[in-house]
Amino acid sequence: RRRRGNRRRTTMSAVKLINPNAEVTRKVDALAINVSAARGLQSVLRTNLGPRGTLKMLVGGAGQVKITKDGSVLLHEMQIQHPTAIMIARTATAQDDETGDGTTSIVLFTGELLKQAERFLSEGLHPRLLADGFELAKDRTLEFLEKFTDKSAAPDDRARLIDVARTSLRTKLAKEMADQLTEVVTDAVLCVRREGEPIDLHMVEKMHMLHRSDRDSRLVRGLVLDHGARHPDMPRYLENCYIMTANVSLEYEKSEVNASFLFSAAGERDKLVEAERKLTDDRCRKIIELKRSLCTEENGYTFVIVNQKGIDPLSLDMLAKEGIFAVRRAKRRNMERLTLACGGVAINSVEDLTAEHLGWAGKVYEQTLGDDKYTFIEEPRHPHSCTILLKGPNPHTIAQLKDAVRDGLKAVVNAIEDGGLVPGAGAFEIGAHADLMEFKRTVKGKSKLGVQAFADALLIIPKVLAENSGFDVSETLIKAQDEAMDTEAPVGIDVESGEPMLPAEMGVWDNARVKRQFLQLGTVLAAQLLLVDEVLRAGRGSRQ
């Protein structure tokens, strides 16, 4: 001991010798700093967990307001200065980026692991033994998770996916709003899903309109563009539309290289201008010829052009006289969505155009909101892209809806890709705790104390669910544990009544990958923080 103490004093003196302004925090103090940081972050997010959690109001320096209970948004927006809290926040946001959920859970679990470990460390137990126990408990819990996952339903069972989306959205939004968006989110994922291909959520456009109520948000099976036609004589409502997705310039373009044209008479200049105009007019005429061959008064078909490049006023005038609805300078991200939603192919040349190159939509119309115009392309035949149209009376409501919809989409995709679901409402944590208590009997040595700490830390999720719902924590938890032992079925906590309930019957499901990720990340992070015995603040900035 004396030799070890001398070595530490030598380390401290060496650091001080190199940098006299360095700050060195010793073993007990370093652990206390890490535990207090984890518990401080835990106390901030604790009240947000679950459907009955409270909201946080974030106010920016310029007075902008954001109201949310999404842990990921809170950790992204808050300015955290403590290095340990920053590590936990980065781990939690990494979980959200990967799985779309579980941010609050991982912060609570990591803080509780350190809190439980502090109890044993104060009695002289070495942190390495606790970390070994954590690792054993994590492996056992992951095995239990595989057995606990329900894989009875088909991956694309719409009723089960709606339950998953509802469980996720109710933790982010008010109950009525969450229930309305549940089917919107589920149908959006099923719309873009294609057999044998990974689900690309970029094909779900999230468009917002700042008016009316959030209850008016809906799913558009098609596309909504945030600009409209650029000619006053163009029709504003069309039905039975051929859709041309084009990347063709219908305007005079400057040459890509520096060039000069020399002419000796004004007539030569006029010929040059006519030749440039003729090139653009010929392109428009070929489009008009295609429209005339496909759209007649007898069949009632109409024609719509969505062009990524520009259309000049003369070309717009030609198209408007033929009753063609034309949108110019469409965003690049919408061009791929448009062909997936309506069919057809993106056209780069007007040569040899046929009906096979075009898409189809049941109706296309323009809606004006103040100075903004929106083009709705709806009722395609076989859409593989769609738009979630979010409406709200103010910007912070729109932002809250966007964050919730993103997490809801991720939850549905996770359920399809995992092929199974985990009963929610704290049922997994209660079941894993009981399984770990049996496993502890088989562990030899002091590592079993790490297993005990891990098992007790898992219960933070059902405890906080009960606490945020306004019920007695100990009574509610004991009831659920007793019910689970008696029925040998997954039993969770009913946040409405505080009584035990069967999550599978109530449609409360969690994603397996979210549970798996938060177990792995939380355990690794807590073990690393436990093994920190000195904190050295000796960067270059401390020399000054």
Disulfide bonds with the S-S distance in Angstrom:
none
